[in-house]
Amino acid sequence: MHIRTFVQHDLERLVELTIETFGPFYEDYFRPLVGEVIFANQHGDWRDDYRRQVPEFHDPGRHKYVAVAEIDGAIGGYVAWSVDPARKNGTITLVAVSAEHRRHRTGTALCEHAFAEMRALGAEVVEIGTGADPFHAPARALYESLGCIQLPIAVYYQQL
């Protein structure tokens, strides 16, 4: 595995990978959980949301970065993060790993790479979020294995 900085040529694959990674959450978990009205309101356009968001993840002039994991010549995953130099704070925006490369330490390597880059940019604290649902259990396990502390929160929806 080789971790390198994002280049523009990666963009299409990163969008595809993001949609592949999070599709099961939105379609198989979130939609059935909240119903069609709340789903449509909150994430009904989730694929296009990612098509708009992913291109904005890498903007070094705004302290936003992306690194990709190349495995056997293909992108196996990526991590996006940002740094707020004034607050000495870093935030992992998104981690996505292709299905065939999960459970092979790809996510760990990507997060450790981002943490090191944030430290080099002056960050003293990193924030990384995920869901408390079954879909996100592997992410929680990863972040806990990296020494992250979980902050219990609750989010509620109600159709009006």
C-alpha positions as CSV (number, residue, x, y, z in Angstrom):
1,M,0.0,0.0,0.0
2,H,1.2,3.4,-0.9
3,I,-0.4,6.5,0.6
4,R,-0.1,9.7,-1.5
5,T,-1.6,13.1,-1.9
6,F,-4.7,13.5,-4.0
7,V,-4.4,14.5,-7.6
8,Q,-7.2,15.8,-9.8
9,H,-7.2,12.6,-11.8
10,D,-8.4,10.7,-8.6
11,L,-11.6,12.7,-8.3
12,E,-14.0,10.4,-10.3
13,R,-12.8,7.3,-8.5
14,L,-13.1,9.0,-5.1
15,V,-16.7,10.0,-5.8
16,E,-17.5,6.5,-6.9
17,L,-15.8,5.0,-3.9
18,T,-17.7,7.3,-1.5
19,I,-21.1,6.4,-3.0
20,E,-20.2,2.6,-3.0
21,T,-19.0,2.9,0.6
22,F,-22.0,4.7,2.1
23,G,-24.8,3.5,-0.2
24,P,-25.6,0.6,2.2
25,F,-26.0,3.0,5.1
26,Y,-28.4,5.3,3.3
27,E,-30.4,2.7,1.5
28,D,-30.4,-0.3,3.8
29,Y,-30.2,1.3,7.2
30,F,-31.2,5.0,7.3
31,R,-34.1,5.0,4.8
32,P,-35.9,2.0,6.5
33,L,-35.3,3.5,9.9
34,V,-36.7,7.0,9.4
35,G,-39.2,6.4,6.5
36,E,-39.5,8.1,3.2
37,V,-40.5,11.7,4.3
38,I,-37.6,12.1,6.7
39,F,-35.2,10.3,4.3
40,A,-36.1,12.5,1.4
41,N,-35.7,15.6,3.6
42,Q,-32.4,14.7,5.2
43,H,-30.6,12.6,2.6
44,G,-32.8,12.0,-0.4
45,D,-30.2,13.3,-2.7
46,W,-27.2,11.7,-0.9
47,R,-25.4,10.6,-4.1
48,D,-25.5,14.1,-5.6
49,D,-24.5,15.5,-2.3
50,Y,-21.3,13.4,-2.4
51,R,-20.8,14.5,-6.1
52,R,-20.8,18.1,-4.9
53,Q,-18.9,17.5,-1.6
54,V,-16.0,15.3,-2.6
55,P,-14.5,17.8,-5.1
56,E,-14.3,20.3,-2.2
57,F,-12.4,18.1,0.1
58,H,-8.9,18.9,-1.2
59,D,-8.1,22.6,-1.1
60,P,-4.7,23.2,0.6
61,G,-5.2,26.9,0.5
62,R,-8.1,26.5,2.8
63,H,-6.2,23.9,5.0
64,K,-8.2,21.0,3.5
65,Y,-6.4,17.8,2.3
66,V,-7.0,14.4,0.8
67,A,-4.7,11.4,0.8
68,V,-5.4,8.2,-1.2
69,A,-4.2,4.6,-0.5
70,E,-3.0,3.0,-3.7
71,I,-3.1,-0.8,-3.6
72,D,-1.9,-2.9,-6.6
73,G,-2.2,0.2,-8.8
74,A,-5.7,1.1,-7.8
75,I,-7.3,3.4,-5.2
76,G,-8.3,1.3,-2.3
77,G,-9.4,4.1,0.0
78,Y,-8.9,7.7,1.0
79,V,-9.1,10.1,3.9
80,A,-10.1,13.7,3.8
81,W,-9.2,16.1,6.6
82,S,-8.9,19.8,7.5
83,V,-6.9,21.8,10.0
84,D,-7.8,25.0,11.9
85,P,-4.3,26.4,12.6
86,A,-5.7,29.1,15.0
87,R,-7.4,26.5,17.2
88,K,-4.7,23.8,16.7
89,N,-7.5,21.5,15.8
90,G,-7.8,18.9,13.0
91,T,-11.0,17.2,11.7
92,I,-11.3,14.0,9.7
93,T,-14.0,14.8,7.2
94,L,-14.4,11.3,5.7
95,V,-12.7,7.9,5.5
96,A,-13.7,5.5,2.7
97,V,-12.2,2.1,2.0
98,S,-13.3,-0.2,-0.8
99,A,-15.0,-3.4,0.3
100,E,-12.1,-5.6,-0.9
101,H,-9.6,-3.6,1.2
102,R,-11.5,-3.4,4.5
103,R,-10.1,-5.3,7.5
104,H,-6.6,-5.1,6.0
105,R,-5.5,-2.0,8.0
106,T,-6.1,0.4,5.1
107,G,-8.4,2.6,7.2
108,T,-5.8,2.5,10.0
109,A,-3.0,3.6,7.7
110,L,-5.1,6.4,6.2
111,C,-6.0,7.8,9.6
112,E,-2.5,7.5,11.0
113,H,-1.3,9.3,7.8
114,A,-3.8,12.1,8.3
115,F,-3.0,12.4,12.1
116,A,0.7,12.8,11.2
117,E,0.0,15.4,8.6
118,M,-2.2,17.3,11.1
119,R,0.5,17.2,13.7
120,A,3.0,18.6,11.2
121,L,0.5,21.5,10.5
122,G,0.3,22.3,14.2
123,A,-2.8,20.5,15.3
124,E,-2.9,19.2,18.8
125,V,-6.4,17.6,18.8
126,V,-8.3,15.7,16.1
127,E,-12.1,15.3,15.8
128,I,-13.5,12.3,13.9
129,G,-17.2,11.4,13.8
130,T,-19.3,8.4,12.9
131,G,-22.6,6.8,13.5
132,A,-23.7,4.7,16.5
133,D,-25.6,2.3,14.2
134,P,-24.5,-1.2,13.2
135,F,-23.2,0.0,9.8
136,H,-20.7,2.2,11.4
137,A,-19.5,-0.3,14.0
138,P,-16.2,-1.0,12.1
139,A,-15.5,2.7,12.0
140,R,-16.1,3.0,15.8
141,A,-13.7,0.1,16.4
142,L,-11.1,1.7,14.2
143,Y,-11.2,5.0,15.9
144,E,-11.2,3.5,19.4
145,S,-8.1,1.4,18.3
146,L,-6.4,4.7,17.4
147,G,-7.1,6.0,20.9
148,C,-10.0,8.3,20.1
149,I,-12.5,8.9,22.9
150,Q,-16.2,8.6,22.0
151,L,-18.6,11.4,22.9
152,P,-22.1,9.9,23.3
153,I,-24.6,12.1,21.5
154,A,-28.1,11.5,20.3
155,V,-29.9,12.8,17.2
156,Y,-33.7,12.5,16.9
157,Y,-36.0,13.0,13.9
158,Q,-39.7,13.5,13.9
159,Q,-41.9,13.8,10.8
160,L,-44.2,16.8,11.2
